[in-house]
Each structure stands twice: as structure tokens, then as C-alpha cells.
């Protein structure tokens, strides 16, 4: 039960972290060109952060209590929720073409995929899941999101 509780609490925490990662209003991003565009891209940092915000809005709808309940009573539903969240993160990253922000967005997406892979495995077989591995995955994701947040806040 502890592992499932840990997993259930981690997903809403990630949602909040990811949403916080790009909450700055447009105009707060770092600009490298006189027109606000980074070299090699027509997308400004602000536009990239807007794409990320738009793509990650779905995360705010994650109901932590429902997810926790699903992890206990309906792991397939919990996995479906995690799949949707991961898909939103990946889609948001795919929309980022700005060369300055793209690496941070990709790092966050990679960390999210890694964590959600671990969380899905824990949901499917709680007896073999390792809470320390889940925590390490969550820490890696928090770090990647922190870098993304710094890039969006400029």
C-alpha cells in the first residue's frame, strides 16, 4: 500500500512541478536576437514556453485522490491517466522548435517518460517496485523541470 500511495502522490506533484515550470507570463523568456528569436529558429523562447504551457494544461486536471484510488482499485485506469499525462508532456515538447529551449524541454520529457515508465511498472506489479527508484525518477524529473522553469523565466 505504501508504494501505491507514493506513486499516487508523485504524479500530482509532477503535474504541479511541470505547470510551475512554465508559468511565467509571455515576455519573461530570455531572448537572444533583436526580434526575440533564438538563432536558428523562428520560435521565440516566449512562444516555446507558451506551447509548453498549452500542452501541459491537461496536467492541472489530474485528480490526486482519484489517481491514488485507481492505483489501489483500478491500476489500468491509473496507467491510462499516466499515459495521458506523459503524452501531453511529449506533445508539448514536440511543439518546441526554439533551439535555446528545446534541449531543456527534451530533458524534461525524457525524465517524465522515465518516471512514468517506473510508475506504470509499480502500478502493474507493486510487489516488485522499488520506492527508492521511484523517488530517484521523481528527483530527476524535478531537476529537469527546474531547468525548464529557469529557461522560461529567463
N, C-alpha and C positions, 0 to 999 in steps of 0.2 A: 504494500500500500504506500510506503514512503516513496518508492521510486516513481510510482504513478503520480503522486502528489507533486514531487519535484518536477516531473515533466510538465504537468499541467500548469504549474506556476511559472515555469520558464517561458512557455510560449507567449502568454500575455506580457511578460516582462520584455520579451524581444519585440513584441508589437510596439510597446511604448518606446523602447530604445530606437527602433527604426523610424518611428514617426518623429521622435525628437531629433533624429539625425538630419532632418531637412525641414525644420520648422521656420527657419529664417524667412522673412518676407523678401520677395524679389527685390533685387538691388543690393543685397548683402553679400553676394558672392565675390570672389576675387576675380578681377578682370586682368587680362594680360595684353589686350590690344586696345587701341584708341576707341574702337567701336564696341568694346565689351566682349569680343570673341577671342577665344584662345587660338593660338597659332594652329593651323591645320584643321580647323573645324568651324563650321558656320554656327554652331550652337554655343551660346554663351554659358558660363557657369550657372548663372541665374536660371536660364532656360532648362539646363540639365537638372538642377535642383527642383524646379517645378515639375519636370517629368517624373522625378523620383517621388515627390510628394503625391502627385496624382496617382501613380502606380501603387503607392503604399497606403492609400486611404482605406483600402479594404482591411488593413490590419487593425484599424481602430474598431472594427465591428467584432473582433474576436471576444467572445464572452468567456472569461477565465473560468467561471463556475461551471458553465455548460461543458467546456472542454475537459475540466477535471472530472466531471461526472461521466463524460463519454470515455475517458481513459479507463475508468473503472467498469462501466456498464456496457460500453459500445466502442471498443478500440478501433473498429473500422471507421466509425464516424469521426473519431479523434484524428485518425490518419488522414481522412478526407479533408478535415479542416487544416491540418498542417500542410497538406498538398496545395490547397488553395493559397495559403499564406506564402509558401515558397514560390509558387507560380507568379504571384503578384510581385515579389521581390525580383525574380528573374526577368519578368516583363519590363519592370521599371528600369532595370539595368540595361536591357536591350535597347531602350529608348534613349539612352545617354550616348551621344556621339562626341561630346566635348572631350578633347584629348587630355585636358587637365583633370577632369573629374572622373573619366572612365575607369582608370585604374582603381580608385577608391571604391567606386560603385561595384566593380567586378570583385574586389576583395570582400566586400560586404555580402554580395550574392553567393560567392564561394563559401564563405563562413556560414551563411544561412543554410545552404544546401547540405553542408557537412553536419551542422547541428540537427537539422530536420531529419536527415538520414539516421542519426543516432537516436533521436526521439521516436521516430517511427519504429525502429528496431526495439526500443524499450516498450513501446505500446504493444507490439506484436508478441514479445516474449519477455515480460517483466522479470522473470527469474534469472535471466542471463544478462540483464542490463547492468551497467556499471554507473552508479551515480557520479563518481569522480570524472568519468569520461564525459557524461552529460554536462557537468559543471565546467570542464575544460572547454567543451564546444561552445557553451554559452559565453564563457570569458573571451574566447577568440572572436565570437560574433560581436560582443560588446566593444571590443577593441577596434574591429573593422568599422563598426558603425560610428565610433568616436572619431575615427579618421575622416569618415564621410561627413560627419557633422562639422568638423573643423574646416573641411574644404568648402562646404556650403555656406558656412558663416563667414568665411574669408578672413 
